Amino acid sequence: MGDTGTTWSAFEAAEPELAATVRERFGQYTHHALATVRKDGSPRLSGIEADFRFGELWLGMMPNSRKALDLRRDPRFALLANPGSGTDMGGGDVRVSGRAIEVTDPGTVDRYAADAGAPLPFHLFRVEPAEVVRTWVDGDEMVLHSWARGRPTWIHRRGNGDSPPRREPHP
């Protein structure tokens, strides 16, 4: 498995509006949900704190936590912003998927720890997004703003009836 070829900062430069919405949604709460792949191929869902720092999206984990060991073995992940209380979802459902690349360079880890106030030791992963999606309700329609590396960004709209979803390119 090679790198996705996309850093958070590159995604943010290409899609600043969507990136700002994602950052805002993740900033509303401290704890989020991370899906990783277990050794047997089944999914593992864990709580996590996601952090935007130095132009990147980071995932920090306790030493030898199951989710860290999962990502060391298979870096694929999906990250869902905490939807909040009730049913309003505070601006929409936001998720990021891709690869989490462990950072072991002592200088980078120490810089991150000092800036974040994180106690050492910990595993530090830098996110390489492959897909970013925001979902929200607009009137009677479900709307998805979808970006994936290597394809145009789209807006998908779907109502409650039998009509197929409408797909619009995002300007």
C-alpha positions as CSV (number, residue, x, y, z in Angstrom):
1,M,0.0,0.0,0.0
2,G,1.6,3.3,-1.1
3,D,0.8,6.7,0.2
4,T,-2.4,8.3,-0.9
5,G,-0.3,11.2,-2.1
6,T,-2.5,13.7,-0.3
7,T,-1.7,15.5,2.9
8,W,-4.3,17.4,4.9
9,S,-2.7,20.7,3.8
10,A,-2.9,19.8,0.1
11,F,-6.6,18.8,0.5
12,E,-7.2,22.1,2.4
13,A,-5.5,24.1,-0.4
14,A,-7.6,22.3,-3.0
15,E,-11.0,22.4,-1.1
16,P,-10.7,25.3,1.4
17,E,-14.5,25.6,2.0
18,L,-15.0,21.9,2.8
19,A,-11.8,21.7,4.8
20,A,-12.9,24.7,6.9
21,T,-16.3,23.0,7.6
22,V,-14.5,19.7,8.6
23,R,-12.2,21.5,10.9
24,E,-15.1,23.4,12.5
25,R,-17.1,20.2,13.0
26,F,-14.1,18.4,14.6
27,G,-13.5,21.4,16.8
28,Q,-16.9,21.4,18.3
29,Y,-16.1,18.3,20.4
30,T,-13.0,16.6,21.8
31,H,-13.9,13.0,21.3
32,H,-14.7,11.4,17.9
33,A,-15.0,7.8,16.5
34,L,-12.1,6.1,14.7
35,A,-12.6,2.9,12.6
36,T,-9.5,0.7,12.0
37,V,-9.0,-2.8,10.6
38,R,-8.3,-5.6,13.1
39,K,-5.8,-8.4,12.4
40,D,-8.7,-10.7,11.3
41,G,-10.0,-8.1,8.9
42,S,-13.0,-7.1,11.0
43,P,-13.6,-3.4,11.9
44,R,-12.7,-1.9,15.2
45,L,-14.4,1.3,16.4
46,S,-12.6,3.4,19.1
47,G,-12.9,6.8,20.6
48,I,-10.2,9.2,19.6
49,E,-9.1,12.9,19.8
50,A,-8.3,14.3,16.3
51,D,-6.0,17.3,16.2
52,F,-5.3,19.9,13.5
53,R,-1.8,21.3,14.0
54,F,1.0,22.5,11.7
55,G,-1.3,22.3,8.7
56,E,-2.0,18.6,9.1
57,L,-4.6,16.3,10.8
58,W,-3.1,14.2,13.5
59,L,-4.2,11.2,15.5
60,G,-2.4,10.6,18.8
61,M,-2.7,7.3,20.7
62,M,-1.6,5.7,23.9
63,P,1.4,3.4,23.6
64,N,0.5,-0.1,22.2
65,S,-3.2,0.7,22.1
66,R,-5.2,-1.7,19.9
67,K,-6.1,1.1,17.5
68,A,-2.4,2.1,17.2
69,L,-1.4,-1.5,16.6
70,D,-4.2,-1.8,14.0
71,L,-2.9,1.2,12.1
72,R,0.7,0.1,12.2
73,R,-0.4,-3.2,10.5
74,D,-3.0,-1.6,8.2
75,P,-3.0,2.2,7.9
76,R,-6.6,2.4,6.5
77,F,-9.0,4.2,8.7
78,A,-12.3,6.1,8.8
79,L,-12.8,9.0,11.2
80,L,-16.2,10.4,12.1
81,A,-16.7,13.7,13.9
82,N,-18.7,13.5,17.0
83,P,-22.3,14.3,15.9
84,G,-23.2,15.9,19.2
85,S,-26.3,15.7,21.3
86,G,-29.8,15.4,19.9
87,T,-30.5,15.2,16.2
88,D,-29.3,18.5,14.8
89,M,-25.7,17.2,14.1
90,G,-24.3,20.8,14.6
91,G,-23.8,21.6,10.9
92,G,-23.7,18.1,9.5
93,D,-22.1,14.7,9.7
94,V,-18.4,14.9,8.7
95,R,-16.1,12.0,8.0
96,V,-12.6,11.5,6.7
97,S,-11.1,8.3,5.5
98,G,-7.7,7.4,4.1
99,R,-4.4,6.3,5.6
100,A,-2.8,7.1,8.9
101,I,1.0,7.2,8.6
102,E,2.9,6.7,11.9
103,V,5.4,9.5,12.6
104,T,8.5,8.2,14.5
105,D,10.9,11.1,13.8
106,P,11.9,12.2,17.4
107,G,12.0,15.9,16.4
108,T,8.5,15.8,14.9
109,V,7.1,13.9,17.9
110,D,8.8,16.2,20.4
111,R,7.5,19.3,18.5
112,Y,4.0,18.0,18.4
113,A,4.1,17.0,22.1
114,A,5.4,20.4,23.2
115,D,2.9,22.3,21.1
116,A,-0.1,20.1,22.1
117,G,0.9,19.6,25.7
118,A,0.8,15.8,25.2
119,P,2.6,13.6,27.6
120,L,5.2,11.3,26.1
121,P,5.3,8.5,25.1
122,F,2.5,8.1,22.5
123,H,2.0,7.0,19.0
124,L,1.5,9.8,16.5
125,F,-0.1,9.4,13.1
126,R,-0.4,11.9,10.3
127,V,-3.6,11.6,8.2
128,E,-3.4,11.2,4.4
129,P,-7.0,11.8,3.4
130,A,-8.4,9.8,0.5
131,E,-12.0,10.8,1.0
132,V,-13.8,13.6,2.9
133,V,-17.6,13.8,3.1
134,R,-20.0,16.2,4.7
135,T,-23.7,15.1,5.0
136,W,-26.5,17.4,6.1
137,V,-30.2,18.0,5.6
138,D,-31.4,20.9,3.4
139,G,-35.2,21.3,3.5
140,D,-36.5,17.9,2.3
141,E,-33.2,16.8,0.9
142,M,-30.2,14.9,2.2
143,V,-27.1,16.6,0.8
144,L,-23.6,15.1,0.5
145,H,-20.5,17.2,-0.3
146,S,-18.0,14.6,-1.4
147,W,-14.3,14.9,-2.2
148,A,-12.1,12.0,-3.1
149,R,-8.5,12.1,-4.3
150,G,-8.2,11.9,-8.0
151,R,-11.8,12.9,-8.9
152,P,-13.9,16.1,-9.0
153,T,-15.7,17.3,-5.9
154,W,-19.5,16.7,-6.1
155,I,-22.6,17.6,-4.4
156,H,-25.2,14.8,-4.2
157,R,-28.8,15.6,-3.3
158,R,-31.5,13.1,-2.5
159,G,-35.1,13.5,-1.5
160,N,-37.4,11.0,0.3
161,G,-39.2,9.9,-2.8
162,D,-38.3,7.4,-5.5
163,S,-36.4,9.9,-7.6
164,P,-32.7,9.0,-8.1
165,P,-30.1,11.3,-6.4
166,R,-29.0,14.3,-8.3
167,R,-25.3,14.9,-8.7
168,E,-23.9,18.4,-9.2
169,P,-20.3,19.3,-9.7
170,H,-19.0,21.6,-7.0
171,P,-17.7,24.9,-8.3
